Amino acid sequence: MGKIVAAAAMSHVLDPEYYQDACGLSGRRKVEACMAEVRKIGENFLARRPDALIVVADDHINAFSFNAVPAMCVRIGRYVHRLDQEDAEAFDRALDGMPERYALHEELAMRILEDGLAAGFDLTQSWEAPIDHAFLSPVMTMHGARPVTPLVPIWINCFIAPQPTPGRCFALGRHIAQVVAKSPWNVGIIATGGLSHFPELLVSRVGEADVVFDGKLLHWLEQGEHEPLQTLTMAELHKTGEHEFLNWMVLIGAITPARADVRYFGELGRIDLAAVEWRIA
C-alpha cells in the first residue's frame, strides 16, 4: 500500500542573481533565506526515501502555446528534458548548468492518467513537453548535488482563461492521493509558485502584492482549514494575484486534512516568497 510521505509548496523563482537585479540586495537576501528553508525541506524529503516526486506547477507558455492550452496535463514517458531557449528570460537562464535530462516515474504517471478517466478527470498527457524553472528551481534546490528522485510533472493552467477552479484542483489532489494509496510506492509531492504574484500577462499590475490575503491563505494552511480554500473563486485569485495558488490546491487536496508549517515568508513588493511544509504522519 502506497503513501504520500512528504509534501511542501514553495516559490519557484529561486535565483539570487535575478532578485538582486529586480529588487536589490534585500531581494537577494530574502530569496537566499527562502532557498535555505527549501534545502531543509529537501533534507526531510530525501530522508523518507520516496520512490517518486510529483511536482505540480504551471506553464509560462514554454511547454505549450496558445495553439493548445491544457487545463491539467501529466507528463509521461521515461525521461523529460529541461527547457532550452536561446532567448530565455533571466529566471529560465538559471537552468543553465543543470542536468539536461531527468528520469520520470512512468508507471505512477500512467496510473494517474488511466484511473483519472474512471474518476472523471480527462487529463491531458504529453510525451514531449520540457520542464522550466517552475519545476527545476525547486527540485534542484531540494536535491542539491544528490540524484534527483524520479519525477511526475503535472501542469495546471494558472494564467490563460478559463482556468480550472480551486475546487477542481483540490479534487484532482484527492484523485492523486487515491492513486498513491492503491500503489506500492512512497511518494512525495510539491507544488510551486509565488504568492501574491502578478505575471507579465497583467503588465499593469506587476509590482503589486496583497500581503493580507497571503496571510489569510497561510493561516488556513496552518490550521488545516481547507474548506474555505475550496470555495475560492478565480475572481478572488485574479484580484489578489494568487493565480499560482491553483498548483498548491492540488497538493492540499492530496494531503488534506494535514496542517502546514510556514518555514519562510518574505515580502518583496512585486511577489511574496514562501516555503511551506506539511505535517505528514
Secondary structure, DSSP 8 states (H G I E B T S, - for coil): --EEEEEEEE-S---HHHHHHHHHHHHHHHHHHHHHHHHHHHHHHHHT--SEEEEEEE--SSS-BTTB--SEEEE-SSEEEB---TT--HHHHTTTTS-SEEEB-HHHHHHHHHHHHHTT---EEESS--B-HHHHHHHHHHHTTS----EEEEEE--SSSS---HHHHHHHHHHHHHHHHTSS-EEEEEEE--BS---GGGGGGTT---HHHHHHHHHHHHHT--HHHHT--HHHHHHHT-TTHHHHHHHHHHHTT--EEEEEEEE-SS-EEEEEEE---
